[in-house]
């Protein structure tokens, strides 16, 4: 695999589209995932696959690499022909290490949806080095006499799951990571860090939190990249979110719906006294203005009424339903 060029490594044609390249890359990552692959060389293959993908997914880097392949004097035209484009030679791995990620987030959870999930682990934390120096994205440094170039480390993207209550009040979360740190000799070492994250009050599902300097290590004197955390809001099954608006299903009794009563409802905004209008129907919504997610423009809270008929278990309860039946004998119900 080491003698192949990057297109061969990924198993795509030179004119493959971005979508084809990404699809093939994801398939290979899953195939050689350390938790599922029996291949003893799976870790190195993952690094080699990632090297290839980091180069040809970028238009400028891909064009530069294609030019190298078309140059008959550029080595053998393979992935290892140039120091800057090279694969593995036993040196320090750049970016975050799979072993570190696995320790932090658990075996078998790389593609799950736990509290802290990396969307594209091997893409986000690019691996691959030559001569003991970390390679970011394939073209951030060059061998063959050019020397290392100072450049900012790659930005990383991850997902963090927070409770809906934290979004209403603002809250602090902590995550532990092994963070890559560039050493004076150019190698990358890893430090255990606990990152304290402030969940902004009013943040909505899908928004990002930026942690400056917590991404991949920079090259030379370049600054570290940033870590972007995409927020996923965790809530109960009777709640759904639409932007800053919150929809909550609330169960009420038939007499509360018919007669209209004031009930106390536990909501993300706290326990609220709510007046049920007379003759309310199942599925109707009560709008509580400004009680949704307290974003810059606060959302609304919609209580969706769901009429629940209690079970009949005693003679008294049965008689009550019989009386109800007689009282509404004249009622016409469309079925």
Secondary structure by P-SEA (a helix, b strand, c coil): cccccccccccccccccaaaaaaaaaaaaaaaccccccccaaaaaaaaaaaaaaccccaaaaaaaaaaaacccccccccccccccccccccccccccaaaaaaacccccccccccccccccccccccccccccccccccccccccccbbbbbcbbbbbbbbbccccccccbbbbbbbbbbbbccccbbbbbbbbbbbbccccccccbbbbbccccccccccbbbbbbbbbbbbbbcccccccccbbbbbbbbcccccccbbbbbbbcccccccccccccccccbbbbbcccccccccbbbbbbbbbbbbcccccaaaaaaaaaaaaaaccccccc
